[in-house]
Amino acid sequence: MTIVIVDDEPLALKATVSAVREALPEGEIHDFLRWSAMLDFAGTHPIDIAFLALTMRGITGLALAGNLQV
């Protein structure tokens, strides 16, 4: 299971990664401080679950979700 986590706040990103690792230890977690880096990753890797910050510099989590292919 491929999981991406995106947040431009380092402490929030670290906390989310820790919580997801605890809940889904078998998951393959990829974390990103830059939403554009996650979009690059998503262009070549299928994603099963995405945890996105609601607000980030330059984009909202909802708009970012709209850029992910299902």
RATA-V448471 format. One record per helix or strand of 3 or more residues. SS is the DSSP state (~ for helix, > for strand). FROM is the first residue (numbers start at 0). LEN is the number of residues. If there is no record, write none. Layout:
ss->SS from->FROM len->LEN
ss->SS from->FROM len->LEN
//
This chain:
ss->> from->1 len->5
ss->~ from->9 len->14
ss->> from->27 len->5
ss->~ from->34 len->8
ss->> from->48 len->4
ss->~ from->60 len->6
//
